[in-house]
Each structure stands twice: as structure tokens, then as C-alpha cells.
Amino acid sequence: MIELENVSKSFTLHNQGSAVIPVMAGASLRVKPGECVALTGASGAGKSTLMRVIYGNYLAASGRVMVGDLDVAQAEPREILALRRETLGYVSQFLRVVPRVPTLEVVADPLLAVGVEKEAALDKAADLLSRLNIPKRLWSLSPTTFSGGEQQRVNIARGFAHEYPAMLLDEPTASLDATNRATVLSLIEEAKARGAAIVGIFHDVEARERACDREIDVSVFTPEMAA
Ligand SMILES: Nc1ncnc2c1ncn2[C@@H]1O[C@H](COP(=O)(O)OP(=O)(O)OP(=O)(O)O)[C@@H](O)[C@H]1O
């Protein structure tokens, strides 16, 4: 479902004499449906960069970045938007939403975007918000004024609303209490059980070991190691 072949990435620092910094070379990995793979490696090894390459935020300099049938490294912007809407979810620990939209709609939105009927979408959103212990009295308010932890849980609910065939998880359990952390781990297990292919970054070792089937140390993709 997610398959990278020989991917390289470098950054050009235009404000520093156009210096070219290679950060990744020869990156290859394959994640099957129902599998969760954790990216590991020291700070600066390139975990976030690899996730951004898969999501299409960073353009790979070379190689193939297949998500389903689409090569993200070659795709048109509209194809990437369709991929993100239908196929590839991204859950980080931070919520970015349009102001003034009620929480229930923020969570239901990815379902409405793929054509799910409004009532069913709102039901699913309500179920996820309950599971993540967001009190019902907050559902009609915009999450912009919520606490950091509440916003994180709204973001997770939104990220898991549509059943994406592929998902990227960036520290989804960071700074959650034990109960909500367990819920997120269950959501990940449920996504795997329905066949989602997942790539994640988890600094929480216990969460990583429970959620993921294997680990890939991205340090092996740093240019000097791959040369
Ligand atoms: N936009 C950018 N411009 C220039 N260099 C970048 C950019 N993004 C990342 N880098 C560089 O790429 C390397 C990998 O960074 P990345 O954020 O992917 O590491 P990481 O493994 O996710 O680290 P951490 O665990 O600290 O989040 C670093 O040396 C970083 O400085």
C-alpha cells in the first residue's frame, strides 16, 4: 500500500548561498495493508522528512513514493489533494482548523468530504469524541479555545473518522493521559484490523511496541550511510 523505492531528498538553503544539504538517499520501505511500521532513529535522522515526503509536502529529488496506485513524487497537486481526501490520512499531535467551526463538524468533515451522508458522519464524529473523552458540552464549540490536550484529542478523532487505507501518525500518543493513550492505541489496532497500512513516529516506546509490527531506523538512509 505504501512503497518507497530509492528515495532521496535534499534541501536547498536559498538564504545561505543556495547550499544544498542532502538529508536522505536510497530510502526504500514497503508497508502492507494491516501493517504498522515505526520510523526510528536519532533526532535529525530524517523521520519527519520521510513522513512529509510520503504526504507530498516535500518533493523527493528522486525515487518512487507509491501510495496505492499514485506515485506522490510525480503527482499533480490535484492528485495529491484527492489522495489526502480519500486514501492517505495524517494524524499529528496538533490541530489546525478553520476558526468558528463546531468541534462535531471539525471531526465529521473528512467523512463529508468523501460523500458520507451528514447524519452518519455526525454519528461517527460523536462516537469518536465520546471515546476520546471530549465532554458533550464542548461539541458545539470551536476547538480553537480548547486546552492543548483537548485539541490533540479532537485532532485524533478527526484523523480516524474516515477509514483511510493508509495513514501517517506523527506522535499521536504524545502527552496524552493513560486512558486516552489506550484509546488511541485501540484506534490504531482497529485501523490495522480493517487493513490500513500505517507509518508512524512514536517516541513512546511502549506505544510503539504495542501498535507497530516492525521498526525502520531511518539513519540507514542518511546520505553518508547509503553512499
Ligand atoms: N525545511 C528544511 N530545510 C532544511 N533542512 C531541513 C528541513 N527539514 C528538515 N531539514 C533537515 O533534515 C534533517 C532531518 O530532519 P527531520 O526533522 O526529518 O528529523 P527527525 O528524525 O524527524 O528529528 P526529530 O526526532 O528531532 O523530530 C535535519 O538535519 C534537518 O535539519
PDBQT file of the ligand as one rigid body, heavy atoms in Angstrom, charges set to zero:
ROOT
HETATM    1  N1  LIG A 301      12.758  22.500   5.520  1.00  0.00    +0.000 N 
HETATM    2  C1  LIG A 301      14.011  22.136   5.774  1.00  0.00    +0.000 A 
HETATM    3  N2  LIG A 301      15.050  22.870   5.313  1.00  0.00    +0.000 NA
HETATM    4  C2  LIG A 301      16.327  22.494   5.562  1.00  0.00    +0.000 A 
HETATM    5  N3  LIG A 301      16.692  21.403   6.262  1.00  0.00    +0.000 NA
HETATM    6  C3  LIG A 301      15.693  20.636   6.745  1.00  0.00    +0.000 A 
HETATM    7  C4  LIG A 301      14.308  20.955   6.531  1.00  0.00    +0.000 A 
HETATM    8  N4  LIG A 301      13.554  19.988   7.130  1.00  0.00    +0.000 NA
HETATM    9  C5  LIG A 301      14.424  19.128   7.695  1.00  0.00    +0.000 A 
HETATM   10  N5  LIG A 301      15.713  19.508   7.467  1.00  0.00    +0.000 N 
HETATM   11  C6  LIG A 301      16.920  18.800   7.909  1.00  0.00    +0.000 C 
HETATM   12  O1  LIG A 301      16.767  17.409   7.637  1.00  0.00    +0.000 OA
HETATM   13  C7  LIG A 301      17.309  16.614   8.679  1.00  0.00    +0.000 C 
HETATM   14  C8  LIG A 301      16.244  15.641   9.178  1.00  0.00    +0.000 C 
HETATM   15  O2  LIG A 301      15.243  16.364   9.925  1.00  0.00    +0.000 OA
HETATM   16  P1  LIG A 301      13.905  15.676  10.463  1.00  0.00    +0.000 P 
HETATM   17  O3  LIG A 301      13.063  16.752  11.048  1.00  0.00    +0.000 OA
HETATM   18  O4  LIG A 301      13.340  14.844   9.376  1.00  0.00    +0.000 OA
HETATM   19  O5  LIG A 301      14.484  14.729  11.597  1.00  0.00    +0.000 OA
HETATM   20  P2  LIG A 301      13.701  13.839  12.672  1.00  0.00    +0.000 P 
HETATM   21  O6  LIG A 301      14.356  12.493  12.620  1.00  0.00    +0.000 OA
HETATM   22  O7  LIG A 301      12.243  13.904  12.416  1.00  0.00    +0.000 OA
HETATM   23  O8  LIG A 301      14.087  14.593  14.016  1.00  0.00    +0.000 OA
HETATM   24  P3  LIG A 301      13.270  14.778  15.410  1.00  0.00    +0.000 P 
HETATM   25  O9  LIG A 301      13.207  13.409  16.056  1.00  0.00    +0.000 OA
HETATM   26  O10 LIG A 301      14.158  15.720  16.165  1.00  0.00    +0.000 OA
HETATM   27  O11 LIG A 301      11.934  15.362  15.070  1.00  0.00    +0.000 OA
HETATM   28  C9  LIG A 301      17.801  17.580   9.749  1.00  0.00    +0.000 C 
HETATM   29  O12 LIG A 301      19.205  17.702   9.624  1.00  0.00    +0.000 OA
HETATM   30  C10 LIG A 301      17.098  18.883   9.411  1.00  0.00    +0.000 C 
HETATM   31  O13 LIG A 301      17.884  19.984   9.760  1.00  0.00    +0.000 OA
ENDROOT
TORSDOF 0
